[in-house]
């Protein structure tokens, strides 16, 4: 049985999983790494969480809040500029190593999700959160007359999210520099094409 | 020391790793799973390959050939139609479970590559191969006067590859149906926009 952990424990677990995932990646992650990154022993982690996957789920559920905190710092004069800065932030991670590591870790979890049912719902919620974040700006840009009325905010948001996820693999994971500059150039051209 | 394995052994290892990755995913993959999927014992695998990563690298090096075999079956009357069918094939895997499983497995390896130097070069070659495959069709479509002369084949190919990788996570990994139809619609619109 999984006991309900207090909020302070949940927050500490989320931070410890994030830190351990950034260091080891999901495939090499052991519960001992999570314990080492927290003030808790492995035994006390297992008091609240039965499996490693449940510990990782705590991190995935917390991730949207961290993304929001990072996005909140963005300064932009209109929704188009804001959307571009959000994409830059998620894609090239603005030399923010913690965000960079978190985005790669989530891509690794996403690509393993078919084999791990515990992670599926938190990951879907995370993806929906990112998509919603992008759709909100696209909708605002349409309302403000910056983007064409015929643009579909949901389809465009799903498409952009997909690009950001894909680039996480080649650009952040493999550090293929050519891909980074190509994707930057073509994504900007794509966003230019949304304008009236 | 890693001994040079004969071609028949390499091919068998590549097929066994593919099959084991499709069943377990990279994070849960053990060398015993690879041995179970082949005619070899774990000990005889270790005669040629020192580590699990080296076995996986054999699969990644083989993957472009499998992609090519699949792409070769595509019937199209012009490069634009051919490009769309290649994207469909890689993105939605055409109900081909082996291709589907292989694409997810490679995304999982890609997102763990920062932690596994052995896989980096084979993965970069795989990504370059896919990008080249797409760039060839885009270049042909420009030469045939179907796409605009101003289109940059390399940037467009990197962008498309990135979309295909990203969609592998949400569409194939998490099976988010909404994302599949959104990405299909918006990618077709994007490809329409390349035309003269």
Boltz contact constraints between the chains, C-beta under 6 A:
constraints:
  - contact:
      token1: [A, 25]
      token2: [B, 112]
      max_distance: 6.0
  - contact:
      token1: [A, 25]
      token2: [B, 115]
      max_distance: 6.0
  - contact:
      token1: [A, 26]
      token2: [B, 27]
      max_distance: 6.0
  - contact:
      token1: [A, 27]
      token2: [B, 26]
      max_distance: 6.0
  - contact:
      token1: [A, 27]
      token2: [B, 27]
      max_distance: 6.0
  - contact:
      token1: [A, 27]
      token2: [B, 112]
      max_distance: 6.0
  - contact:
      token1: [A, 104]
      token2: [B, 111]
      max_distance: 6.0
  - contact:
      token1: [A, 107]
      token2: [B, 111]
      max_distance: 6.0
  - contact:
      token1: [A, 108]
      token2: [B, 111]
      max_distance: 6.0
  - contact:
      token1: [A, 108]
      token2: [B, 112]
      max_distance: 6.0
  - contact:
      token1: [A, 110]
      token2: [B, 169]
      max_distance: 6.0
  - contact:
      token1: [A, 110]
      token2: [B, 173]
      max_distance: 6.0
  - contact:
      token1: [A, 111]
      token2: [B, 104]
      max_distance: 6.0
  - contact:
      token1: [A, 111]
      token2: [B, 107]
      max_distance: 6.0
  - contact:
      token1: [A, 111]
      token2: [B, 108]
      max_distance: 6.0
  - contact:
      token1: [A, 111]
      token2: [B, 111]
      max_distance: 6.0
  - contact:
      token1: [A, 111]
      token2: [B, 169]
      max_distance: 6.0
  - contact:
      token1: [A, 111]
      token2: [B, 173]
      max_distance: 6.0
  - contact:
      token1: [A, 112]
      token2: [B, 25]
      max_distance: 6.0
  - contact:
      token1: [A, 112]
      token2: [B, 27]
      max_distance: 6.0
  - contact:
      token1: [A, 112]
      token2: [B, 108]
      max_distance: 6.0
  - contact:
      token1: [A, 113]
      token2: [B, 173]
      max_distance: 6.0
  - contact:
      token1: [A, 113]
      token2: [B, 174]
      max_distance: 6.0
  - contact:
      token1: [A, 114]
      token2: [B, 173]
      max_distance: 6.0
  - contact:
      token1: [A, 115]
      token2: [B, 25]
      max_distance: 6.0
  - contact:
      token1: [A, 123]
      token2: [B, 174]
      max_distance: 6.0
  - contact:
      token1: [A, 124]
      token2: [B, 174]
      max_distance: 6.0
  - contact:
      token1: [A, 127]
      token2: [B, 170]
      max_distance: 6.0
  - contact:
      token1: [A, 155]
      token2: [B, 182]
      max_distance: 6.0
  - contact:
      token1: [A, 155]
      token2: [B, 185]
      max_distance: 6.0
  - contact:
      token1: [A, 155]
      token2: [B, 186]
      max_distance: 6.0
  - contact:
      token1: [A, 158]
      token2: [B, 179]
      max_distance: 6.0
  - contact:
      token1: [A, 158]
      token2: [B, 182]
      max_distance: 6.0
  - contact:
      token1: [A, 158]
      token2: [B, 183]
      max_distance: 6.0
  - contact:
      token1: [A, 159]
      token2: [B, 183]
      max_distance: 6.0
  - contact:
      token1: [A, 159]
      token2: [B, 186]
      max_distance: 6.0
  - contact:
      token1: [A, 162]
      token2: [B, 163]
      max_distance: 6.0
  - contact:
      token1: [A, 162]
      token2: [B, 166]
      max_distance: 6.0
  - contact:
      token1: [A, 162]
      token2: [B, 167]
      max_distance: 6.0
  - contact:
      token1: [A, 162]
      token2: [B, 183]
      max_distance: 6.0
  - contact:
      token1: [A, 163]
      token2: [B, 162]
      max_distance: 6.0
  - contact:
      token1: [A, 163]
      token2: [B, 163]
      max_distance: 6.0
  - contact:
      token1: [A, 163]
      token2: [B, 166]
      max_distance: 6.0
  - contact:
      token1: [A, 165]
      token2: [B, 166]
      max_distance: 6.0
  - contact:
      token1: [A, 165]
      token2: [B, 169]
      max_distance: 6.0
  - contact:
      token1: [A, 166]
      token2: [B, 162]
      max_distance: 6.0
  - contact:
      token1: [A, 166]
      token2: [B, 163]
      max_distance: 6.0
  - contact:
      token1: [A, 166]
      token2: [B, 165]
      max_distance: 6.0
  - contact:
      token1: [A, 166]
      token2: [B, 166]
      max_distance: 6.0
  - contact:
      token1: [A, 167]
      token2: [B, 162]
      max_distance: 6.0
  - contact:
      token1: [A, 169]
      token2: [B, 110]
      max_distance: 6.0
  - contact:
      token1: [A, 169]
      token2: [B, 111]
      max_distance: 6.0
  - contact:
      token1: [A, 169]
      token2: [B, 165]
      max_distance: 6.0
  - contact:
      token1: [A, 170]
      token2: [B, 127]
      max_distance: 6.0
  - contact:
      token1: [A, 173]
      token2: [B, 110]
      max_distance: 6.0
  - contact:
      token1: [A, 173]
      token2: [B, 111]
      max_distance: 6.0
  - contact:
      token1: [A, 173]
      token2: [B, 113]
      max_distance: 6.0
  - contact:
      token1: [A, 173]
      token2: [B, 114]
      max_distance: 6.0
  - contact:
      token1: [A, 174]
      token2: [B, 113]
      max_distance: 6.0
  - contact:
      token1: [A, 174]
      token2: [B, 123]
      max_distance: 6.0
  - contact:
      token1: [A, 174]
      token2: [B, 124]
      max_distance: 6.0
  - contact:
      token1: [A, 179]
      token2: [B, 158]
      max_distance: 6.0
  - contact:
      token1: [A, 182]
      token2: [B, 155]
      max_distance: 6.0
  - contact:
      token1: [A, 182]
      token2: [B, 158]
      max_distance: 6.0
  - contact:
      token1: [A, 183]
      token2: [B, 158]
      max_distance: 6.0
  - contact:
      token1: [A, 183]
      token2: [B, 159]
      max_distance: 6.0
  - contact:
      token1: [A, 183]
      token2: [B, 162]
      max_distance: 6.0
  - contact:
      token1: [A, 185]
      token2: [B, 155]
      max_distance: 6.0
  - contact:
      token1: [A, 186]
      token2: [B, 155]
      max_distance: 6.0
  - contact:
      token1: [A, 186]
      token2: [B, 159]
      max_distance: 6.0
